[in-house]
Structure formats: C-alpha cells, structure tokens
Amino acid sequence: MNRMKKPLILAAATTALLCADLAPQVPLGVGFVREAQALIGLPFTPFSIAGVARRTTRRVVYADTAVAATAAATSAAAASSAAAAQQAQHQAQQAPPPPPAGAPAVGTVVTSLPHGCVPTPIKGVQYYNCGPGVFYRTAFQGNNLVYVSAQP
C-alpha cells in the first residue's frame, strides 16, 4: 500500500499545481506565477535581443578600433625609425671628408670664392665645395656678402 501512496500523492500535487497555474484568473489570489511585468524585447531591457546585439556590436567595434590604433601606431613607429635610419645613412654618405692640410682654418672670411667652387647642399644648408674638404658658406658682414670657411 505504501508503494501506491507515493505516486498518488505526487500525481495529485502535480495536478493541483498545473490547475492553479493554468487558471486564467485565480480567485482568492492563489497562484504560483504572477503576470510578467517586464517587457522583453524593448531595446533598453537588459536581456532583450536588441540590447544584447547592441552591446555586442559596441564591444566588437571598440575592440577592433583599439587593435587598429595599436597596429597603426606600431607601423608608424616602424616607418619613422626606418626613415630615420635611411636619413642617417644618406647623411653619412653625404658627409664630406676631413679638410686637407692646406685648407683654410674654419671661420676664415673671404670676399670672393676661389675658382672652381660648386654649390652643394648638405643637411639642408647651402655650402660651396671648393676642393677636397674645403667648404664655404655665405654670410653678411654689415651690408657686404662674404664667404666663411666652414666644416659641414
């Protein structure tokens, strides 16, 4: 008899619960599930599909933007260091040889250039190359144009 008692009690309890929950309007306020108050599906509800999609899209965009910014900064740094290395190599190739023993001292002022001087830009400054290791730059002494011996 005990074996039959448990399933009968379980069936009766399940039937009572289903009937209480399925009743359209429970008289006396007896019921286990109340009417849902949340409007799922509006964009600003926390668990709505639209809200989840909006937040996921925003997170993906922020993450992609951060990755792109990091990649751009890295490539810009690499390009600038490569450009600096190339410029240093270019300047090293343009570096003039040391002045010969018979060259004028640096800072010597002359009013005219010796014969055969060639204009040569070095590091963005206009020099006149007047032989191996002899360079002059233009300058003013008062109102007069003069040339000063220089070492670029």
Backbone as ProteinMPNN parsed JSONL, in Angstrom:
{"seq_chain_A": "MNRMKKPLILAAATTALLCADLAPQVPLGVGFVREAQALIGLPFTPFSIAGVARRTTRRVVYADTAVAATAAATSAAAASSAAAAQQAQHQAQQAPPPPPAGAPAVGTVVTSLPHGCVPTPIKGVQYYNCGPGVFYRTAFQGNNLVYVSAQP", "coords_chain_A": {"N_chain_A": [[0.809, -1.179, 0.0], [1.994, 1.215, 0.693], [3.585, 1.595, -1.45], [1.89, 2.419, -3.475], [0.903, 4.733, -2.484], [2.716, 6.945, -2.562], [3.088, 7.59, -5.413], [0.463, 8.372, -5.996], [0.044, 10.612, -4.365], [1.974, 12.311, -5.418], [1.013, 12.613, -8.057], [-1.421, 13.888, -7.563], [-0.566, 16.273, -6.379], [0.906, 17.421, -8.495], [-1.125, 17.771, -10.384], [-2.715, 19.631, -9.028], [-0.976, 21.81, -8.879], [-0.609, 22.422, -11.629], [-3.242, 23.07, -12.355], [-3.685, 25.305, -10.761], [-1.852, 27.102, -11.838], [-2.664, 27.293, -14.501], [-5.122, 28.446, -14.508], [-7.12, 31.112, -15.737], [-7.822, 33.454, -14.321], [-7.072, 33.629, -11.117], [-9.123, 32.926, -8.478], [-9.253, 34.27, -5.255], [-6.567, 34.893, -5.248], [-4.679, 32.87, -5.345], [-1.903, 31.431, -6.626], [1.006, 30.509, -8.436], [2.632, 31.669, -10.31], [2.936, 34.921, -11.231], [1.614, 37.547, -13.311], [3.718, 38.514, -15.929], [5.813, 41.333, -15.685], [7.882, 42.572, -16.973], [8.88, 43.936, -20.07], [10.054, 42.229, -22.369], [12.181, 42.571, -25.076], [12.149, 45.209, -25.756], [14.458, 47.796, -26.668], [16.058, 48.708, -24.514], [15.943, 46.982, -22.391], [17.603, 44.783, -20.174], [18.042, 42.05, -20.966], [17.128, 41.795, -23.507], [16.935, 40.87, -26.958], [17.628, 42.831, -28.786], [19.038, 44.607, -27.14], [21.208, 43.015, -26.306], [22.408, 42.528, -28.777], [23.102, 45.135, -29.509], [24.951, 45.838, -27.488], [26.931, 43.877, -27.926], [27.77, 44.517, -30.53], [28.818, 47.062, -30.058], [30.948, 46.434, -28.325], [32.561, 44.881, -30.018], [33.224, 46.759, -31.983], [34.645, 48.635, -30.445], [36.806, 47.029, -29.62], [37.963, 46.325, -32.103], [38.678, 48.877, -32.979], [40.597, 49.579, -31.085], [42.551, 47.647, -31.636], [43.197, 48.345, -34.266], [44.199, 50.939, -33.877], [46.454, 50.402, -32.32], [47.924, 48.869, -34.125], [48.329, 50.76, -36.142], [49.868, 52.67, -34.776], [52.124, 51.138, -34.207], [53.049, 50.514, -36.798], [53.542, 53.1, -37.718], [55.572, 53.896, -35.992], [57.535, 52.063, -36.725], [57.897, 52.81, -39.383], [58.824, 55.445, -39.078], [61.205, 54.998, -37.686], [62.566, 53.532, -39.6], [62.727, 55.447, -41.608], [64.293, 57.345, -40.296], [66.649, 55.888, -40.003], [67.3, 55.528, -42.674], [67.658, 58.194, -43.431], [69.836, 58.881, -41.817], [71.728, 57.18, -42.91], [71.842, 58.258, -45.472], [72.808, 60.825, -44.904], [75.25, 60.116, -43.873], [76.465, 59.193, -46.138], [76.677, 61.572, -47.525], [78.419, 62.991, -46.014], [81.17, 65.112, -45.81], [84.663, 64.688, -46.597], [87.392, 64.935, -44.229], [89.045, 68.131, -43.784], [91.81, 68.952, -45.931], [95.396, 69.25, -45.365], [96.284, 71.762, -46.304], [94.09, 73.43, -46.221], [92.011, 76.332, -45.557], [91.605, 77.715, -42.252], [88.785, 76.92, -40.202], [86.214, 79.281, -40.218], [87.502, 81.321, -41.484], [87.264, 84.335, -43.278], [86.406, 85.325, -46.53], [86.181, 87.516, -49.351], [85.513, 86.759, -51.899], [84.836, 83.736, -53.726], [87.156, 81.042, -54.289], [88.365, 79.947, -57.51], [86.435, 77.556, -59.304], [84.592, 76.559, -57.425], [81.772, 74.686, -56.329], [78.271, 74.768, -55.885], [76.819, 73.042, -53.145], [74.354, 71.332, -51.477], [74.161, 70.395, -48.103], [72.812, 68.581, -45.55], [70.587, 70.254, -45.625], [71.649, 72.802, -45.791], [73.163, 75.341, -47.727], [76.258, 74.956, -49.101], [79.485, 75.758, -50.48], [81.53, 73.835, -52.364], [84.855, 73.763, -52.61], [86.974, 72.177, -53.389], [88.779, 69.257, -52.256], [87.509, 68.723, -49.198], [87.284, 71.457, -48.56], [85.113, 73.892, -47.695], [82.729, 76.522, -48.075], [80.479, 78.921, -46.642], [77.793, 81.193, -47.274], [77.609, 84.506, -45.962], [76.826, 87.569, -44.208], [78.588, 90.536, -43.748], [78.075, 93.219, -42.191], [76.746, 95.172, -44.68], [77.792, 93.727, -46.7], [78.295, 90.889, -48.788], [79.859, 87.956, -47.838], [82.091, 85.113, -47.694], [82.405, 82.339, -45.603], [84.713, 80.113, -44.299], [83.89, 76.794, -43.611], [83.059, 73.798, -41.807], [81.056, 71.302, -42.701]], "CA_chain_A": [[0.0, 0.0, 0.0], [2.905, 2.351, 0.715], [4.122, 1.777, -2.798], [0.869, 3.101, -4.25], [0.58, 6.005, -1.844], [3.623, 7.997, -3.006], [2.759, 8.079, -6.746], [-0.824, 9.047, -5.984], [0.248, 11.946, -3.769], [2.748, 13.077, -6.402], [0.124, 12.943, -9.17], [-2.404, 14.859, -7.075], [0.127, 17.552, -6.175], [1.225, 17.946, -9.822], [-2.386, 18.227, -10.975], [-3.116, 20.848, -8.313], [-0.084, 22.895, -9.295], [-0.929, 22.785, -13.001], [-4.551, 23.728, -12.382], [-3.557, 26.627, -10.142], [-1.106, 27.981, -12.74], [-3.324, 27.438, -15.774], [-6.382, 29.165, -14.363], [-6.945, 32.441, -16.295], [-7.821, 34.4, -13.202], [-7.144, 32.808, -9.924], [-9.91, 33.573, -7.434], [-8.58, 34.299, -3.954], [-5.163, 35.266, -5.41], [-3.799, 31.719, -5.19], [-1.211, 31.106, -7.856], [2.446, 30.458, -8.229], [3.29, 32.549, -11.263], [2.178, 36.142, -11.472], [1.71, 38.077, -14.655], [5.042, 39.08, -16.168], [5.787, 42.783, -15.741], [8.951, 43.057, -17.837], [8.584, 43.92, -21.499], [11.251, 41.731, -23.032], [12.173, 42.882, -26.493], [12.445, 46.626, -25.954], [15.914, 47.926, -26.826], [16.826, 49.05, -23.321], [15.849, 45.988, -21.333], [18.931, 44.162, -20.099], [18.199, 40.75, -21.596], [16.451, 41.739, -24.795], [17.791, 40.512, -28.086], [18.158, 44.072, -29.354], [20.044, 45.142, -26.214], [22.398, 42.16, -26.38], [23.042, 42.763, -30.074], [23.699, 46.472, -29.478], [26.162, 45.808, -26.65], [27.94, 43.053, -28.596], [28.315, 45.305, -31.642], [29.637, 48.128, -29.49], [32.196, 45.848, -27.825], [33.38, 44.471, -31.167], [33.747, 47.964, -32.618], [35.679, 49.189, -29.574], [37.979, 46.153, -29.66], [38.601, 46.481, -33.412], [39.295, 50.199, -33.031], [41.816, 49.526, -30.28], [43.55, 46.851, -32.37], [43.632, 49.13, -35.423], [45.027, 52.044, -33.396], [47.743, 49.838, -31.913], [48.653, 48.484, -35.341], [48.747, 51.984, -36.825], [50.969, 53.259, -34.012], [53.297, 50.285, -34.387], [53.581, 50.69, -38.148], [54.083, 54.46, -37.823], [56.861, 53.903, -35.295], [58.489, 51.32, -37.551], [58.199, 53.619, -40.568], [59.65, 56.595, -38.703], [62.554, 54.538, -37.369], [63.192, 53.173, -40.872], [63.043, 56.701, -42.292], [65.418, 57.946, -39.586], [67.842, 55.113, -40.348], [67.63, 55.836, -44.064], [68.181, 59.563, -43.47], [71.177, 58.847, -41.229], [72.608, 56.564, -43.894], [72.004, 59.23, -46.554], [73.678, 61.891, -44.419], [76.59, 59.565, -43.737], [77.035, 59.137, -47.474], [76.969, 62.93, -47.956], [79.382, 63.629, -45.121], [82.39, 65.454, -46.537], [85.904, 64.198, -45.988], [88.039, 65.947, -43.383], [89.798, 69.103, -44.593], [93.229, 68.619, -46.153], [96.351, 70.015, -44.562], [96.454, 73.119, -46.796], [92.801, 74.119, -46.243], [91.94, 77.453, -44.628], [91.031, 77.39, -40.948], [87.343, 77.131, -40.118], [85.888, 80.632, -39.767], [88.216, 82.296, -42.301], [86.331, 85.102, -44.085], [86.933, 85.807, -47.804], [85.165, 88.313, -50.05], [85.1, 86.061, -53.112], [85.167, 82.32, -53.705], [88.209, 80.612, -55.205], [87.919, 79.443, -58.804], [86.052, 76.142, -59.37], [83.706, 76.14, -56.33], [80.495, 74.157, -56.796], [77.249, 74.777, -54.813], [76.494, 71.704, -52.66], [73.536, 71.333, -50.257], [74.485, 69.34, -47.143], [71.93, 68.657, -44.38], [69.666, 71.368, -45.786], [72.372, 74.084, -45.802], [73.898, 75.54, -48.984], [77.709, 75.151, -48.986], [80.239, 75.785, -51.74], [82.634, 72.897, -52.297], [85.96, 74.356, -53.369], [88.09, 71.243, -53.42], [88.607, 68.184, -51.275], [87.435, 69.121, -47.789], [87.243, 72.912, -48.358], [83.743, 74.344, -47.881], [82.413, 77.895, -47.669], [79.061, 79.29, -46.509], [77.595, 82.634, -47.456], [77.265, 85.258, -44.753], [76.882, 89.021, -44.387], [79.421, 91.315, -42.837], [77.452, 94.521, -42.425], [75.947, 95.072, -45.903], [78.59, 93.029, -47.713], [78.212, 89.43, -48.86], [81.176, 87.34, -47.69], [82.069, 83.663, -47.602], [83.113, 81.914, -44.416], [85.146, 78.725, -44.359], [83.11, 76.02, -42.633], [83.144, 72.326, -41.842], [79.657, 70.838, -42.553]], "C_chain_A": [[0.861, 1.255, 0.0], [3.448, 2.651, -0.675], [3.139, 2.55, -3.664], [0.589, 4.503, -3.714], [1.437, 7.154, -2.393], [3.294, 8.483, -4.423], [1.423, 8.802, -6.802], [-0.713, 10.46, -5.415], [0.991, 12.835, -4.758], [1.873, 13.498, -7.58], [-0.894, 13.993, -8.758], [-1.762, 16.231, -6.901], [0.461, 18.201, -7.522], [-0.021, 18.49, -10.497], [-2.831, 19.527, -10.326], [-2.254, 22.041, -8.734], [-0.402, 23.354, -10.718], [-2.252, 23.524, -13.086], [-4.467, 25.136, -11.798], [-2.858, 27.588, -11.098], [-1.831, 28.219, -14.054], [-4.644, 28.2, -15.682], [-6.199, 30.592, -14.862], [-6.942, 33.518, -15.225], [-8.052, 33.584, -11.953], [-8.021, 33.529, -8.899], [-9.147, 33.536, -6.128], [-7.083, 34.603, -4.074], [-4.197, 34.124, -5.224], [-3.19, 31.409, -6.55], [0.285, 31.177, -7.618], [3.199, 31.401, -9.16], [2.409, 33.762, -11.478], [2.362, 36.574, -12.916], [3.068, 38.764, -14.826], [4.934, 40.591, -16.335], [6.851, 43.349, -16.677], [8.522, 42.955, -19.289], [9.864, 43.518, -22.236], [11.116, 42.032, -24.52], [12.379, 44.358, -26.763], [13.956, 46.805, -25.977], [16.681, 48.154, -25.541], [16.614, 48.091, -22.163], [17.121, 45.163, -21.348], [19.096, 42.877, -20.882], [17.488, 40.659, -22.939], [17.445, 41.412, -25.897], [18.421, 41.762, -28.683], [19.246, 44.651, -28.463], [21.334, 44.346, -26.265], [23.138, 42.405, -27.682], [23.741, 44.123, -30.087], [24.996, 46.464, -28.664], [27.268, 44.986, -27.302], [28.588, 43.817, -29.744], [29.242, 46.391, -31.119], [30.977, 47.575, -29.003], [33.129, 45.443, -28.962], [34.004, 45.695, -31.827], [34.852, 48.573, -31.769], [36.95, 48.348, -29.632], [38.706, 46.299, -30.99], [39.291, 47.828, -33.539], [40.601, 50.211, -32.247], [42.916, 48.754, -30.996], [44.094, 47.651, -33.552], [44.532, 50.281, -34.994], [46.408, 51.552, -32.981], [48.569, 49.462, -33.135], [49.153, 49.714, -36.087], [49.919, 52.633, -36.106], [52.257, 52.455, -34.197], [53.904, 50.48, -35.769], [54.15, 52.087, -38.345], [55.448, 54.55, -37.143], [57.92, 53.183, -36.12], [58.885, 52.135, -38.78], [59.09, 54.801, -40.222], [61.062, 56.156, -38.344], [63.288, 54.122, -38.642], [63.596, 54.425, -41.642], [64.238, 57.385, -41.627], [66.719, 57.212, -39.92], [68.284, 55.41, -41.78], [68.216, 57.238, -44.181], [69.593, 59.613, -42.897], [72.175, 58.234, -42.209], [72.88, 57.53, -45.048], [72.953, 60.356, -46.139], [75.107, 61.386, -44.262], [77.265, 59.465, -45.106], [77.422, 60.528, -47.954], [78.03, 63.617, -47.09], [80.681, 63.895, -45.88], [83.614, 64.873, -45.849], [86.52, 65.29, -45.121], [88.883, 66.897, -44.241], [91.255, 68.68, -44.764], [94.131, 69.562, -45.355], [96.466, 71.462, -45.02], [95.165, 73.921, -46.816], [92.816, 75.291, -45.274], [91.281, 77.019, -43.325], [89.53, 77.685, -40.968], [87.085, 78.516, -39.534], [86.627, 81.709, -40.541], [87.231, 82.986, -43.23], [87.043, 85.554, -45.356], [85.82, 86.555, -48.515], [84.719, 87.67, -51.351], [85.559, 84.617, -53.03], [86.333, 82.021, -54.631], [87.594, 80.031, -56.479], [87.572, 77.954, -58.695], [85.165, 75.671, -58.223], [82.329, 75.743, -56.886], [79.48, 74.226, -55.644], [76.832, 73.35, -54.456], [75.614, 71.812, -51.415], [73.898, 70.138, -49.377], [73.634, 69.586, -45.907], [71.031, 69.884, -44.435], [70.319, 72.732, -45.8], [73.185, 74.16, -47.093], [75.372, 75.844, -48.687], [78.282, 75.264, -50.387], [81.456, 74.902, -51.555], [83.738, 73.405, -53.227], [87.179, 73.446, -53.403], [87.886, 70.196, -52.346], [88.654, 68.72, -49.846], [87.406, 70.611, -47.535], [85.833, 73.385, -48.715], [83.594, 75.769, -47.378], [80.897, 78.035, -47.566], [78.943, 80.781, -46.711], [77.2, 83.257, -46.131], [77.307, 86.743, -45.099], [77.782, 89.605, -43.315], [78.999, 92.763, -43.051], [76.507, 94.38, -43.605], [76.645, 94.279, -46.982], [78.396, 91.514, -47.616], [79.642, 88.887, -48.815], [81.008, 85.821, -47.633], [82.961, 83.244, -46.443], [83.463, 80.446, -44.586], [84.439, 77.948, -43.247], [83.356, 74.536, -42.819], [81.712, 71.806, -41.637], [79.538, 69.601, -41.694]], "O_chain_A": [[0.501, 2.254, -0.624], [3.728, 3.798, -1.023], [3.579, 3.295, -4.539], [0.085, 5.358, -4.443], [0.91, 8.234, -2.66], [3.224, 9.694, -4.631], [1.264, 9.746, -7.575], [-1.32, 11.393, -5.94], [0.649, 14.008, -4.907], [1.983, 14.629, -8.053], [-1.195, 14.898, -9.536], [-2.367, 17.245, -7.248], [0.312, 19.414, -7.67], [0.02, 19.553, -11.115], [-3.283, 20.436, -11.021], [-2.762, 23.147, -8.919], [-0.458, 24.555, -10.98], [-2.366, 24.507, -13.818], [-5.116, 26.056, -12.298], [-3.224, 28.761, -11.17], [-1.63, 29.263, -14.673], [-5.216, 28.559, -16.712], [-5.233, 31.247, -14.473], [-6.1, 34.414, -15.26], [-9.088, 32.944, -11.772], [-7.69, 34.643, -8.492], [-8.337, 32.616, -6.019], [-6.387, 34.57, -3.059], [-3.015, 34.355, -4.97], [-3.911, 31.153, -7.514], [0.751, 31.84, -6.691], [4.285, 31.874, -8.824], [1.25, 33.628, -11.871], [3.181, 36.014, -13.645], [3.503, 39.511, -13.95], [4.057, 41.075, -17.05], [6.732, 44.489, -17.127], [7.871, 41.988, -19.684], [10.646, 44.367, -22.664], [10.079, 41.781, -25.133], [12.746, 44.736, -27.876], [14.67, 46.02, -25.351], [17.864, 47.821, -25.479], [17.067, 48.365, -21.053], [17.663, 44.874, -22.415], [20.175, 42.62, -21.417], [17.269, 39.562, -23.453], [18.645, 41.655, -25.768], [19.598, 41.763, -29.043], [20.264, 45.133, -28.96], [22.425, 44.917, -26.267], [24.367, 42.482, -27.692], [24.847, 44.248, -30.614], [26.011, 47.014, -29.093], [28.436, 45.37, -27.232], [29.806, 43.775, -29.916], [30.322, 46.615, -31.667], [32.023, 48.179, -29.242], [34.342, 45.64, -28.879], [35.18, 45.673, -32.19], [35.884, 48.985, -32.298], [38.052, 48.893, -29.687], [39.934, 46.387, -31.014], [40.364, 47.923, -34.135], [41.594, 50.786, -32.693], [44.079, 49.156, -30.97], [45.296, 47.643, -33.814], [45.522, 50.574, -35.664], [47.414, 52.205, -33.258], [49.774, 49.708, -33.175], [50.269, 49.716, -36.606], [50.861, 53.097, -36.748], [53.341, 53.023, -34.326], [55.122, 50.597, -35.906], [55.136, 52.254, -39.062], [56.364, 55.196, -37.652], [59.062, 53.633, -36.206], [60.051, 52.154, -39.174], [60.007, 55.13, -40.974], [62.023, 56.858, -38.658], [64.496, 54.333, -38.757], [64.665, 54.472, -42.251], [65.097, 57.942, -42.311], [67.764, 57.839, -40.098], [69.476, 55.528, -42.066], [69.161, 57.455, -44.939], [70.455, 60.311, -43.432], [73.31, 58.694, -42.33], [74.003, 57.614, -45.543], [73.797, 60.788, -46.925], [76.063, 62.128, -44.489], [78.479, 59.629, -45.222], [78.385, 60.672, -48.707], [78.48, 64.715, -47.417], [81.225, 62.995, -46.519], [83.589, 64.6, -44.649], [86.184, 66.463, -45.281], [89.376, 66.508, -45.3], [91.858, 68.117, -43.85], [93.673, 70.535, -44.758], [96.727, 72.332, -44.188], [95.145, 75.012, -47.386], [93.541, 75.265, -44.28], [90.495, 76.071, -43.3], [89.072, 78.59, -41.667], [87.649, 78.887, -38.505], [86.414, 82.896, -40.293], [86.444, 82.319, -43.902], [88.145, 86.099, -45.292], [84.642, 86.262, -48.306], [83.649, 88.001, -51.862], [86.54, 84.302, -52.357], [86.485, 82.681, -55.659], [86.418, 79.667, -56.495], [88.307, 77.182, -58.079], [84.997, 74.463, -58.061], [81.803, 76.387, -57.794], [79.789, 73.789, -54.536], [76.53, 72.545, -55.337], [76.067, 72.328, -50.394], [73.937, 69.003, -49.851], [73.709, 70.648, -45.288], [70.744, 70.489, -43.402], [69.613, 73.741, -45.821], [73.813, 73.184, -47.504], [75.688, 76.872, -48.089], [77.627, 74.903, -51.365], [82.308, 75.168, -50.708], [83.577, 73.466, -54.446], [88.309, 73.932, -53.441], [86.907, 70.254, -51.601], [89.709, 69.119, -49.353], [87.495, 71.017, -46.377], [85.406, 73.297, -49.867], [84.227, 76.178, -46.405], [80.138, 77.38, -48.281], [79.848, 81.544, -46.376], [76.55, 82.63, -45.294], [77.777, 87.12, -46.173], [77.737, 89.218, -42.147], [79.484, 93.445, -43.954], [75.574, 93.578, -43.563], [76.124, 94.171, -48.092], [78.34, 90.941, -46.527], [80.506, 89.272, -49.602], [79.888, 85.32, -47.533], [84.094, 83.705, -46.302], [82.62, 79.635, -44.968], [84.395, 78.384, -42.097], [83.809, 74.092, -43.874], [81.199, 71.859, -40.519], [78.433, 69.101, -41.482]]}, "name": "protein", "num_of_chains": 1, "seq": "MNRMKKPLILAAATTALLCADLAPQVPLGVGFVREAQALIGLPFTPFSIAGVARRTTRRVVYADTAVAATAAATSAAAASSAAAAQQAQHQAQQAPPPPPAGAPAVGTVVTSLPHGCVPTPIKGVQYYNCGPGVFYRTAFQGNNLVYVSAQP"}
